[in-house]
Amino acid sequence: MSYPTTNYFQATRHPYACLLFLLPLLAIYEGGVIYVGGDNPAFRTGADTWMRWAFQTFGLPALHWPPILITGLFAFWTWLHWETRPQDLPGVLLGMTVESVGYALILWALGRIHEPILEGLGIALAQAVPLQTLLQSSAAPDRVSQAISFLGAGIYEEMLFRLFLYSGLFYVIQHSVPSRLTSGVVAGVLSALAFSAAHHLGPSGEPLDQRVFLFRTLAGLFFVLLYQLRGFGIAVGAHACYDVMVGAAAG
């Protein structure tokens, strides 16, 4: 017989806690996009747009399916693990919020110090525009639209690159490499490179910049660690919080 989860560090990874943590973020993003831009895809983040395009390709209504997919996935996962759902949900959700802000601050600090560290190791980086400015060079024109877009990036980029791509790569590689650690490292590096490269693809992609590509790869590895160790909900929260912080600072 299964029992409710009482350990906080396990509870944050439970699908029920992740679902309840995601729902308000998802509602704010989807509602905000409709309020600000209606059907205008310019207000949607890249990963969200790609998934909607994929659904449209198969004849499915793009407006509804991405949020239905992520909600349905975690609802089904919750149903499978219902007996072990966390007991102190308010405390767990509050802790997840605090952790998300804390990890976003850590990533922000890494963004400030990683260039001097690399240069100290003899890795030369081109110097021009400040890194934080480059990271937000394609942001939406006003702060409300920025915040909505960044929130969507936290949700759908984590869904695409961590929940789907990293997990899928880990599953495939593990069948060829017996070591879970090696499989995790290889899957993490490949998914982080894909995460970074995706920002430079397509007609609306950013110009390729060495520093931005490197930092986004490091950020992708950081989010892989959060996803693996602290759960999907905290990875989403940290990603969204970091993007909003950097966007506000750049504004």
SULSUL-V960962 format. One record per backbone hydrogen bond with DSSP energy under -1.0 kcal/mol. NH is the residue of the N-H (numbers start at 1). CO is the residue of the C=O. If there is no record, write none. Layout:
# SULSUL-V960962
nh = [NH/NH]
co = [CO/CO]
This chain:
# SULSUL-V960962
nh = [5/11/12/14/18/19/20/21/22/23/26/27/28/29/30/31/32/33/34/35/36/37/38/40/43/44/49/50/51/52/53/54/55/56/57/58/59/60/65/68/69/70/71/72/73/74/75/76/77/78/79/80/81/84/85/87/89/92/93/94/95/96/97/98/99/100/101/102/103/104/105/106/107/108/109/110/111/113/114/117/118/119/120/121/122/123/134/135/137/139/146/147/148/149/150/151/152/153/154/155/156/157/159/160/161/162/163/164/165/166/167/168/169/170/171/172/173/174/176/177/183/184/185/186/187/188/189/190/191/192/193/194/195/196/197/198/199/200/201/205/206/213/214/215/216/217/218/219/220/221/222/223/224/225/226/227/228/229/230/231/235/236/237/238/239/240/241/242/243/244/245/246/247/248/249/250/251]
co = [84/7/8/11/14/15/16/17/18/19/22/23/24/25/26/27/28/29/30/31/32/33/34/37/40/41/45/46/47/48/49/50/51/52/53/54/56/55/61/64/65/66/67/68/69/70/71/72/73/74/75/76/77/81/82/5/87/88/89/90/91/92/93/94/95/96/97/98/99/100/101/102/103/104/105/106/107/109/110/113/114/115/116/117/119/118/130/131/134/136/142/143/144/145/146/147/148/149/150/151/152/153/155/156/157/158/158/159/160/161/162/164/165/166/167/168/169/170/173/173/179/180/181/182/183/184/185/186/187/188/189/190/191/192/193/194/196/197/198/202/199/209/210/211/212/213/214/215/216/217/218/219/220/221/222/223/224/225/226/226/231/232/233/234/235/236/237/238/239/240/241/242/243/244/245/246/247]
